[in-house]
Amino acid sequence: MALGKRKREHQGLWISSADLPRSPGHAFYGALNRLFAESGFDAQVEAICAEFYAASGRPSIPPGVYFRMLFVGYFEGLDSQRGIAWRCSDSLSLREFLGLELTERVPDHSSLTVIRKRLPLELHERVFALVISIAREKGLLRGKTIAVDSTLLEANAAMRTIVRKENGEDWRGYITRLAKEEAGIENPTSKELKTFDKNRPGKKVSNDEWTSPSDPDSRIMKMKDGRTHLAYKTEHAVDLETDLVITASVHAGNRPDTESLIETVIQVEDQLGRAGGDSTVEEVVADSGYHKAEVLDVLRDAEIRTYVCEQSRVGRRRWTDKPEGFRDAVYANRRRQRAERARRLHRRRREYVERSFAHVCETGGARRTWIRGLVEVGKRYLMQVAARNLGLILRKIFGIGSARGLQDVAAALLWLYIALMDAALRLLDRPEPIVAR
C-alpha cells in the first residue's frame, strides 16, 4: 500500500453532487427528528411564529432550525451560541438533523441572537408547552403531585464591575475613599487597598446599594460553593410520577422562594391546560425555604395539599396577630409531614428535582449563562429544559435519552463482550486471558 499525501491546496470550480460527502446520520438525532415529524412539530412552530415575520421578502431561518440548534446546545453540553453554531457547522449528522443541505450555511451565532430577541418569552413558553403535549401523548404527564425547588445560575457579569446605585462609584473608588477616610492612607497602592479591604470590619455588599451596569437584572448572591457572584434564580416544578419538568422559570437571584411558589403552581396549571387533558395539581412538595403561613393558606384554599418542610423555631408560635386560616393551614401541613407518605415524597423530590438541575445546569451547560437580562436568560433556559424533557421522551420510546448515551452503551457492550470472552477462555483453562489482571 502506497503512502497517501494530504493535498496542501485545492481549488475546485465545480463538484458533482454525487461526490459530496454524505453522513449516515446520528441514531439519536434521527429518532428525535422522527418524533418531531410524528407530532408535526415544525408546522406547529411555524404557525406560532408566523405573526412575528413579514409576509414577503427574503426567507429567514426557519423557526424549526432555530429551536433545534438550541436543543443541540443541551444535548451536546454547549453553554454558548458560538459553540452551538460551530458544532452544527462541523458535524454532517447535525446538519442532517437541522435539515440543511451541504451547500447551505449553518446559521451564525449572531443570527440566533437576532431571532431570540425577535421572539418573545411567551412564544418560547408555547413551544415548551408543545413539548409537554408530546410528553402527554407518550404517557409521561400526570401533574397531580409536583415538587418545587430552585437553584442559582451564574450571570454574565463580574463582581469587580459593580457600581453604587446612588452615585455610580465603582468598587475601587469606593475602597480608595474608605482607605482615606478611615485609615488615613493617601494615594494607596493596589496591595494596600487589597489589605485594607480584606481586614476592614463590617464588609458587606448589598443588592440595595450595588448593581451591575452590564446586567442590572442580576443580583449579588452567595453560591453553593461559597463564592459570591452575580446570579439569577431558576425554579423547577417536576412531576413526581414521571420525572417530567412541567415548568421552569427564571427570577431575580434574591427573590424569596415563598414569593415565587404560588406563581409556579399557576404556571403548572396553565401548562397542564395547554397540554390537554383534565389533570390538575393536587399536591405540592417543597423544602423549608418555601414554608410560609400565608402561602400554605392560599394553597389550602385552592384545595391543594402541601408537604412543605417546616423551619425550626425556638418556642411556640404565636397566632394572635394572624388570621385563623394561617394557623389551620400550618397545622394541617404539619400533620401531613409526620406521615410516612411525606417521607416518601421528599425522598423522591430530592432525587427527581436535583437530578433535573444536574441534567440541565451541569451536563446541559446552563449553569453559566452568556446572555444578559432576565427575559433573555429565561428564553434560553426554558429551551434547555424543553430539551431535557425531549430526552426523557426519547428514553421511553428509544431507550436512550441523550446523544452521548449511545457512546456509553457501545462502550458497555464492548467491555461486556471482552468480559464474556475472558470468562469463556478461563473455562477452557487458557493460561493467558484477554484482559490483563
C-alpha positions as CSV (number, residue, x, y, z in Angstrom):
1,M,0.0,0.0,0.0
2,A,1.5,3.3,-1.1
3,L,1.7,6.3,1.3
4,G,-1.1,8.8,0.8
5,K,-0.3,12.5,1.0
6,R,-2.7,15.3,2.0
7,K,-3.3,17.9,-0.6
8,R,-1.9,21.2,0.6
9,E,-4.0,23.4,-1.6
10,H,-7.1,22.6,-3.6
11,Q,-9.5,24.8,-5.5
12,G,-12.4,23.2,-7.4
13,L,-14.6,25.1,-9.8
14,W,-17.3,22.5,-10.0
15,I,-18.1,19.5,-7.9
16,S,-20.7,16.9,-8.7
17,S,-23.5,16.3,-6.1
18,A,-22.6,12.6,-6.2
19,D,-19.1,13.5,-5.0
20,L,-20.3,15.4,-1.9
21,P,-19.7,13.7,1.4
22,R,-22.7,12.0,3.0
23,S,-23.4,11.2,6.6
24,P,-25.3,8.1,7.7
25,G,-26.7,10.3,10.4
26,H,-26.8,10.0,14.2
27,A,-29.3,7.4,15.6
28,F,-30.4,9.7,18.4
29,Y,-31.0,12.8,16.3
30,G,-32.7,10.6,13.7
31,A,-35.1,9.4,16.4
32,L,-35.7,12.9,17.6
33,N,-36.5,14.0,14.0
34,R,-38.9,11.2,13.6
35,L,-40.6,12.2,16.9
36,F,-40.9,15.8,15.6
37,A,-42.3,14.5,12.3
38,E,-44.9,12.4,14.1
39,S,-46.1,15.2,16.2
40,G,-46.0,17.9,13.5
41,F,-43.5,20.0,15.5
42,D,-42.2,22.1,12.6
43,A,-45.7,23.0,11.2
44,Q,-46.9,24.0,14.7
45,V,-43.9,26.1,15.5
46,E,-44.1,27.9,12.1
47,A,-47.7,28.7,12.8
48,I,-46.9,30.0,16.2
49,C,-44.1,32.2,14.9
50,A,-45.8,33.4,11.7
51,E,-47.1,36.7,13.2
52,F,-43.5,37.8,14.1
53,Y,-42.3,37.6,10.5
54,A,-43.1,39.7,7.4
55,A,-45.4,38.2,4.7
56,S,-42.9,39.0,1.9
57,G,-39.2,39.4,1.5
58,R,-36.2,37.1,1.7
59,P,-36.9,33.9,3.6
60,S,-35.4,33.8,7.0
61,I,-34.0,31.0,9.1
62,P,-36.9,28.5,9.7
63,P,-38.1,28.5,13.4
64,G,-37.6,24.8,13.5
65,V,-33.9,25.2,12.8
66,Y,-33.6,27.8,15.5
67,F,-35.2,25.7,18.2
68,R,-33.3,22.6,17.0
69,M,-30.0,24.4,17.4
70,L,-30.9,25.4,21.0
71,F,-31.8,21.7,21.7
72,V,-28.4,20.8,20.3
73,G,-26.8,23.1,22.9
74,Y,-28.3,20.9,25.7
75,F,-27.6,17.5,24.1
76,E,-24.0,18.4,23.3
77,G,-23.4,20.2,26.6
78,L,-22.6,23.6,25.0
79,D,-23.2,26.7,27.0
80,S,-22.7,29.4,24.3
81,Q,-24.3,30.1,21.0
82,R,-20.9,30.4,19.3
83,G,-20.2,26.8,20.4
84,I,-23.6,25.6,19.1
85,A,-23.0,27.3,15.7
86,W,-19.5,25.8,15.4
87,R,-20.6,22.3,16.4
88,C,-23.5,22.3,13.9
89,S,-21.4,23.5,11.1
90,D,-18.7,20.9,11.9
91,S,-20.9,17.9,12.0
92,L,-22.6,16.3,9.0
93,S,-25.1,14.4,11.2
94,L,-26.2,17.7,12.9
95,R,-26.6,19.3,9.5
96,E,-28.9,16.5,8.6
97,F,-30.8,17.0,12.0
98,L,-31.2,20.6,11.1
99,G,-32.4,19.8,7.6
100,L,-29.6,21.7,5.9
101,E,-28.0,20.8,2.6
102,L,-24.2,20.6,2.3
103,T,-24.3,23.8,0.2
104,E,-26.2,25.7,2.9
105,R,-24.6,27.7,5.6
106,V,-25.4,26.9,9.2
107,P,-26.9,29.9,11.0
108,D,-24.4,32.1,12.7
109,H,-24.5,32.7,16.4
110,S,-25.5,36.3,15.8
111,S,-28.5,35.1,13.8
112,L,-29.6,33.1,16.8
113,T,-29.4,36.3,18.9
114,V,-31.5,38.2,16.4
115,I,-34.2,35.5,16.4
116,R,-34.2,35.1,20.1
117,K,-34.7,38.9,20.6
118,R,-37.4,38.9,18.0
119,L,-39.5,36.1,19.5
120,P,-41.0,37.0,22.9
121,L,-40.8,34.9,26.1
122,E,-44.5,34.0,25.7
123,L,-43.7,32.3,22.4
124,H,-40.9,30.2,23.9
125,E,-43.4,29.2,26.6
126,R,-45.8,28.0,23.9
127,V,-43.0,25.9,22.3
128,F,-42.2,24.5,25.7
129,A,-45.9,23.6,26.1
130,L,-45.8,21.9,22.7
131,V,-43.0,19.6,24.1
132,I,-45.2,19.0,27.2
133,S,-48.1,18.0,24.9
134,I,-45.8,15.5,23.1
135,A,-44.9,14.0,26.6
136,R,-48.6,13.7,27.4
137,E,-49.2,11.8,24.2
138,K,-46.4,9.4,25.2
139,G,-47.9,8.9,28.7
140,L,-45.3,10.9,30.6
141,L,-47.6,13.6,32.1
142,R,-49.6,13.3,35.3
143,G,-49.3,16.6,37.1
144,K,-51.2,15.7,40.3
145,T,-48.1,15.7,42.6
146,I,-45.4,18.2,41.8
147,A,-42.1,19.0,43.6
148,V,-40.7,22.6,43.5
149,D,-37.2,23.7,44.2
150,S,-34.7,26.3,43.0
151,T,-31.0,26.8,42.2
152,L,-28.7,29.7,41.2
153,L,-27.3,30.4,37.7
154,E,-24.1,32.5,37.2
155,A,-24.8,35.7,35.3
156,N,-22.7,37.1,32.6
157,A,-21.2,39.9,34.7
158,A,-18.2,40.2,37.0
159,M,-18.3,41.3,40.7
160,R,-15.4,43.8,40.0
161,T,-17.7,45.8,37.7
162,I,-20.4,46.6,40.2
163,V,-21.1,50.2,41.0
164,R,-23.0,52.0,43.7
165,K,-26.6,52.9,42.8
166,E,-26.5,56.3,44.5
167,N,-23.6,57.9,42.6
168,G,-22.2,55.3,40.1
169,E,-19.0,54.9,42.1
170,D,-17.1,51.6,41.3
171,W,-15.6,49.2,43.8
172,R,-12.0,50.5,43.6
173,G,-13.1,54.1,44.0
174,Y,-15.2,53.1,47.0
175,I,-12.4,51.3,48.7
176,T,-10.0,54.1,48.0
177,R,-12.3,56.6,49.6
178,L,-12.8,54.5,52.7
179,A,-9.0,54.0,53.0
180,K,-8.5,57.7,53.0
181,E,-11.4,58.5,55.4
182,E,-10.9,55.6,57.9
183,A,-7.2,54.7,57.7
184,G,-5.7,58.0,56.5
185,I,-3.9,56.3,53.6
186,E,-3.2,58.9,50.9
187,N,-2.8,57.5,47.3
188,P,-2.9,53.9,48.3
189,T,-1.4,51.2,46.1
190,S,-3.2,48.1,44.9
191,K,-1.6,46.0,47.6
192,E,-2.6,48.5,50.3
193,L,-6.2,48.6,49.0
194,K,-6.4,44.8,49.0
195,T,-5.0,44.5,52.6
196,F,-7.4,47.3,53.8
197,D,-10.4,45.7,52.1
198,K,-9.6,42.3,53.5
199,N,-9.2,43.4,57.1
200,R,-11.9,46.1,57.4
201,P,-14.8,45.2,59.7
202,G,-18.4,45.1,58.5
203,K,-17.5,44.2,54.9
204,K,-20.8,43.6,53.1
205,V,-22.2,44.0,49.6
206,S,-25.9,44.7,49.5
207,N,-28.2,44.5,46.4
208,D,-29.9,47.6,47.8
209,E,-26.7,49.6,47.3
210,W,-24.8,47.9,44.5
211,T,-25.7,46.9,40.9
212,S,-24.1,45.7,37.8
213,P,-24.1,48.2,34.9
214,S,-23.7,45.5,32.3
215,D,-26.5,43.3,33.7
216,P,-28.8,45.2,36.0
217,D,-31.2,42.2,36.4
218,S,-28.6,40.1,38.0
219,R,-28.2,40.0,41.8
220,I,-25.3,39.6,44.2
221,M,-25.6,36.1,45.6
222,K,-23.6,33.5,47.6
223,M,-23.3,30.4,45.5
224,K,-23.4,26.9,47.0
225,D,-19.6,26.6,46.7
226,G,-19.2,29.7,48.9
227,R,-18.3,32.1,46.1
228,T,-20.0,35.5,45.8
229,H,-21.3,36.0,42.3
230,L,-23.8,37.9,40.3
231,A,-26.6,35.4,39.6
232,Y,-30.2,34.5,38.7
233,K,-32.5,32.1,40.4
234,T,-34.3,29.3,38.4
235,E,-37.1,27.2,39.7
236,H,-38.3,23.8,38.5
237,A,-41.7,22.1,39.0
238,V,-41.3,18.4,38.5
239,D,-44.0,15.7,38.1
240,L,-43.1,13.2,40.8
241,E,-44.8,10.4,39.0
242,T,-42.9,10.7,35.6
243,D,-39.8,13.0,36.4
244,L,-41.1,15.5,33.7
245,V,-40.3,19.2,34.3
246,I,-43.7,20.8,33.8
247,T,-42.5,24.4,34.1
248,A,-39.2,26.2,34.6
249,S,-38.9,29.9,35.3
250,V,-36.0,32.4,35.9
251,H,-36.2,35.0,38.6
252,A,-34.0,37.6,40.3
253,G,-31.4,35.9,42.4
254,N,-32.6,37.4,45.7
255,R,-36.3,36.8,45.2
256,P,-37.6,34.6,48.1
257,D,-38.9,31.2,47.3
258,T,-42.1,31.9,49.2
259,E,-42.9,34.7,46.7
260,S,-42.5,32.5,43.6
261,L,-44.2,29.3,44.8
262,I,-47.8,30.5,44.0
263,E,-46.7,31.8,40.6
264,T,-45.0,28.4,39.8
265,V,-48.2,26.5,40.8
266,I,-50.3,28.7,38.5
267,Q,-47.8,28.2,35.6
268,V,-48.1,24.4,36.1
269,E,-51.9,24.7,35.9
270,D,-51.5,26.7,32.7
271,Q,-49.1,24.1,31.2
272,L,-51.5,21.3,32.0
273,G,-54.3,23.1,30.4
274,R,-52.3,23.8,27.2
275,A,-51.2,20.2,27.0
276,G,-54.8,19.0,27.2
277,G,-56.4,16.5,29.5
278,D,-58.1,17.1,32.8
279,S,-55.2,16.8,35.2
280,T,-54.9,19.4,38.0
281,V,-52.4,19.9,40.8
282,E,-53.4,18.1,43.9
283,E,-50.2,18.0,46.0
284,V,-47.1,20.3,46.3
285,V,-43.9,19.1,47.8
286,A,-41.1,21.5,48.8
287,D,-38.3,22.1,51.3
288,S,-38.3,24.5,54.2
289,G,-37.4,27.5,52.1
290,Y,-41.0,27.6,50.8
291,H,-42.6,27.4,54.2
292,K,-44.8,30.4,55.0
293,A,-48.2,30.5,56.6
294,E,-49.7,32.8,54.0
295,V,-48.5,30.6,51.1
296,L,-49.8,27.5,52.8
297,D,-53.2,29.2,53.4
298,V,-53.5,30.2,49.7
299,L,-52.8,26.6,48.6
300,R,-55.2,25.2,51.1
301,D,-58.0,27.5,49.8
302,A,-57.1,26.1,46.3
303,E,-57.7,22.6,47.6
304,I,-54.0,21.7,47.2
305,R,-52.4,19.5,49.8
306,T,-48.9,20.7,50.9
307,Y,-45.9,18.7,52.0
308,V,-43.6,21.6,52.9
309,C,-40.8,21.1,55.5
310,E,-41.2,23.4,58.4
311,Q,-38.4,25.6,59.6
312,S,-37.1,25.0,63.1
313,R,-38.2,27.6,65.7
314,V,-37.4,28.3,69.3
315,G,-40.5,28.3,71.5
316,R,-44.2,28.2,70.5
317,R,-45.5,30.2,67.6
318,R,-48.0,33.0,68.3
319,W,-51.1,33.3,66.2
320,T,-52.9,36.2,67.9
321,D,-51.8,38.7,65.3
322,K,-52.6,36.5,62.3
323,P,-55.7,35.2,60.6
324,E,-57.1,32.0,61.8
325,G,-56.8,30.4,58.4
326,F,-53.0,30.7,58.6
327,R,-52.8,28.6,61.8
328,D,-55.1,25.9,60.3
329,A,-53.0,25.7,57.1
330,V,-49.7,25.4,59.1
331,Y,-51.1,22.7,61.4
332,A,-52.6,20.7,58.5
333,N,-49.3,20.8,56.7
334,R,-47.5,19.7,59.9
335,R,-49.8,16.7,60.4
336,R,-49.2,15.5,56.8
337,Q,-45.4,15.9,57.3
338,R,-45.5,13.4,60.1
339,A,-46.9,10.6,57.9
340,E,-44.8,8.0,56.0
341,R,-46.1,9.3,52.7
342,A,-44.4,12.6,53.3
343,R,-41.1,10.9,53.8
344,R,-41.5,9.0,50.5
345,L,-42.5,12.2,48.6
346,H,-39.5,14.1,50.0
347,R,-37.1,11.3,49.0
348,R,-38.5,11.4,45.5
349,R,-38.3,15.2,45.5
350,R,-34.6,15.2,46.3
351,E,-34.0,12.6,43.7
352,Y,-36.0,14.0,40.8
353,V,-35.6,17.7,41.3
354,E,-31.9,17.6,42.0
355,R,-31.4,15.3,39.0
356,S,-33.2,17.8,36.7
357,F,-30.9,20.5,37.9
358,A,-27.9,18.3,37.3
359,H,-29.1,17.4,33.8
360,V,-29.9,21.0,32.7
361,C,-27.2,23.0,34.6
362,E,-24.2,20.7,34.8
363,T,-24.5,18.2,31.9
364,G,-26.5,20.5,29.7
365,G,-24.2,23.5,30.2
366,A,-26.8,26.0,31.6
367,R,-25.1,26.8,35.0
368,R,-23.1,29.7,33.5
369,T,-25.2,31.9,31.2
370,W,-23.6,34.1,28.5
371,I,-26.8,36.0,27.9
372,R,-27.8,39.1,29.8
373,G,-31.2,40.2,31.0
374,L,-33.9,38.4,33.0
375,V,-36.2,37.8,30.0
376,E,-33.4,36.7,27.6
377,V,-31.9,34.3,30.1
378,G,-35.4,32.9,30.7
379,K,-35.9,32.2,26.9
380,R,-32.6,30.2,26.6
381,Y,-33.1,28.3,29.9
382,L,-36.6,27.3,29.0
383,M,-35.4,25.7,25.8
384,Q,-32.7,23.9,27.8
385,V,-35.4,22.4,30.0
386,A,-37.5,21.5,26.9
387,A,-34.6,19.6,25.5
388,R,-34.2,17.8,28.8
389,N,-37.9,16.7,28.5
390,L,-37.3,15.6,24.9
391,G,-34.5,13.4,26.2
392,L,-36.9,11.9,28.8
393,I,-39.5,11.2,26.0
394,L,-36.8,9.5,23.8
395,R,-35.6,7.4,26.7
396,K,-39.0,5.9,26.9
397,I,-39.6,5.2,23.2
398,F,-35.9,4.8,22.0
399,G,-34.1,3.6,25.1
400,I,-31.5,6.4,25.1
401,G,-32.1,9.9,26.4
402,S,-29.0,11.7,25.1
403,A,-26.8,11.8,22.1
404,R,-23.8,10.9,24.1
405,G,-25.7,8.0,25.8
406,L,-25.1,5.9,22.7
407,Q,-21.4,6.1,23.2
408,D,-21.8,4.8,26.7
409,V,-23.9,1.9,25.5
410,A,-21.4,1.0,22.8
411,A,-18.5,1.1,25.4
412,A,-20.5,-1.0,27.8
413,L,-21.3,-3.6,25.1
414,L,-17.7,-3.8,24.1
415,W,-16.5,-4.4,27.7
416,L,-19.3,-6.9,28.2
417,Y,-18.1,-8.8,25.1
418,I,-14.5,-8.8,26.4
419,A,-15.6,-10.0,29.8
420,L,-17.7,-12.8,28.3
421,M,-14.7,-13.9,26.1
422,D,-12.4,-13.7,29.1
423,A,-14.8,-15.9,31.2
424,A,-15.1,-18.4,28.3
425,L,-11.4,-18.7,27.9
426,R,-11.0,-19.3,31.6
427,L,-13.4,-22.1,31.4
428,L,-11.3,-23.6,28.7
429,D,-8.2,-23.4,31.0
430,R,-6.4,-21.0,28.8
431,P,-3.3,-19.8,30.7
432,E,-3.5,-16.1,29.4
433,P,-6.8,-14.4,29.5
434,I,-7.7,-11.5,27.2
435,V,-8.0,-8.9,29.9
436,A,-4.7,-8.4,31.8
437,R,-5.0,-8.7,35.5
